[in-house]
Amino acid sequence: MVQSLSTSLTFDQFIAQYGDDTRYELIDGELIDMEPTGPHEQVSGLINLKLNLEISREQHPFFIPMRCLIKPMGLTSAFKPDIVVLSRPALESEPLWQREPIITLGSSIRLVVEVVSTNWQNDYARKADEYWAMGISEYWICDYLGLGGVFFIGSPKQPTITICTLQEERCTLQQFRGEDQLVSSTFPNLRLAASEIFSAGS
């Protein structure tokens, strides 16, 4: 469940008051109480496990931080994705990383995963726009309950994973349901069916 709180904050105010609290994020100055459910955490946990195994198996120079904020430049936002895969070498260029786990450059991020909650508009629209604007090459929207609008997941609504891939400033979207095997440009050898992710949330 996601709850919007009627509070307007700057980025610095958010960091000072809520930076260490994993329950909140900031979107356009609006404080968002994310209130994740148990099944939401089960889905996030499974994806985290699968991606970490792939990072280890392929010996990628990536890692998944336990806590991380994404700050799009010029915006009063601080996103807390469910999972973010970072490039270790790219972190040398991050201006804030040595002091706080804050990412400002899309080039540091190999993949972002958002597990959809009741406020699905943020994942499908607001965050998607900002992730693309930052140049993040891969973004997964894991809608394990089929909550998204018909425009995004079709009718009848059903559990859907949307993978957005950015290549040469062009974004392509692929959707996966049932026994479909996910196709990831970051992890081309990943073997993971959409149904396995959906089952984790049941």
N, C-alpha and C positions, 0 to 999 in steps of 0.2 A: 504494500500500500504506500502511496506517496501523498503527502499532505503539504499544501502550500501555506506558508505562514505570512501574515500581513505585516512584513517587516522589510524595509528597503535598506540595503547595506552596500557599502563600497567593498572592494576586494580586500583591502587592508583591514577593515572592520571585521569582515567575515573570518579572515585568518586569525585575528586576535581573539575573537570570541568562540569560534567553532572549528578552527583549523585542526585540532586534535580529535574532534568528534566525528567518527566515521558515519554518523547517522544523517549528517546534513551536507547539502551542496548548495551552490549559489547559481541562479540562472537569471541573467539580466537584472541583477540587484535584488532578486526575490529569493528569500530563504526557503529552501525546500527540505522538509522532513521526510526522509526516504522510507523509514519504517519497513524494512524488508521482512517478509514472512519466512517461516521455516522452509517451505518448498522452494521459494526464490533462492535461498542460500544453498539448498541441495543442488539446484541447477547450476548455480555459479561455481560451486565446489567441484562438480563433475567436469565442467569445461576447464577450470583451472588445472585440475589433475591431468586431463588429456593433453593440454597444451604444454604443461611442464614436462611431461613424459616425452613429448615430441622434441622439445628444446634439448633435453638431455640426450635422446637417441641420435638426433642429427648434429649434436654439438654446435648449435647455433650460438652466436654471441649475444643472446637475448636473456632477459629475466622478467619475472612477473613480481612487482613489488606488492607487499602486503597492504601498503597505504600509499596513495598517490593522488594528487590533484592535477587536473589539466586546466590551464588558464589560457584561453584564447586571447591573443593580444588585442588591446583596445576595447575589450568588453568587460562589463562588471559581472563576470561569471567565473565559477570555479567548479568544474565538473568532477564528480567522483565516480568514474566508471566501475562497473562490477569487476572487470578484468582489463588490464592494460599490459601489453607486451612491449617492453622497452629494449632499445638497442644500447648495449653497454658502451661501445665506442662513441656513439653520438652524444652521450651525456656530458662529455667534455665541453660541449658548446652551450650547455644549458646554464643560464645566468643565475638561477636560484637553487639548483639541485644540491650544491655542497652545503647549503644552510637548511633547506627544507625540501621535502619530497614534492616539488612542484615542477611540472613540465610546461614549457611555453612554446616549444618548437615541434611542429608536426613531424619533422625529420627524425626526432628521437623515438617516435612511436611506430611500431611495426603493425600493431593490431589493437583495436579496442572492441570490447564486448559489453553490450548493455542487455541485461535480462529485464524484460518488459514488466512493469508494474501497472497499477491502475491508472496512473497518469501517463498513458502510453504516448500521448502527443509529444512529450519531451524527447523520447527516444527516436520516434519516427521523423520528427520535423526539426525542432529547435536544435537538438544535439547533432543530428545528421548534417544540417547546414553548416554548423561550426566546425565539425570534424573535417568535412570536405574543404572548407575555406582554409583550414590549417594545413591541408595537404596530406592528411593521414591516409595511408594507402589502402587500409582494409578496416571495415567496420561491420561487426555482426550485431544484428538485432534479434535476440532470442525470445520470441513471443510464445512461450511454452503453454500459455492458457488461451491463445487465440483472442487476445483482447483488442488488438489494433483495429482501426477503422477499416471498413470495406474497401476504401480506396487503396489501402496499403496491402491488405492480405486477401482481398477478394471475398466472394460470397458463395456458399455459406462460409462463415468465419471458422477457421480451424488453426491449431498450433502450426506455426510457421517460423522458420529461421530465414532471415533476409541477410545476405552477405553483399555489402557494397564495396566495390573495388574501384580505386581511383588510378587511372593510367593516362598519362599525358593530358591532364586536366579534364579527362572525360570519366564520368562515373557510370559503372555498369552495376545492375542489381540482379542477383540470382536468388530464387527462393527454393527452400527445401522443406519437404514434408514427409511424413511416414518413414519409409525405409530408404529415402534418398541419402546418398553419401555426400557429406559436405565437401565443397570444392574451395580450397583456400590457396591464394597466391603466396601467402607467407609460409604456409606449411603444406606444400604440394603433395607430400607423402602421408598426410594425416588420414587415418581411417576412422571415421566417426559418422554414424548415421543420425539423422534428425530424431528418429524415434528413441534412440538411447538417451538423448538430452531430455526429451519430453518425459520419458519414464522416470528420470531422476526427480522430477517435480511432483510425482504422484504418490 
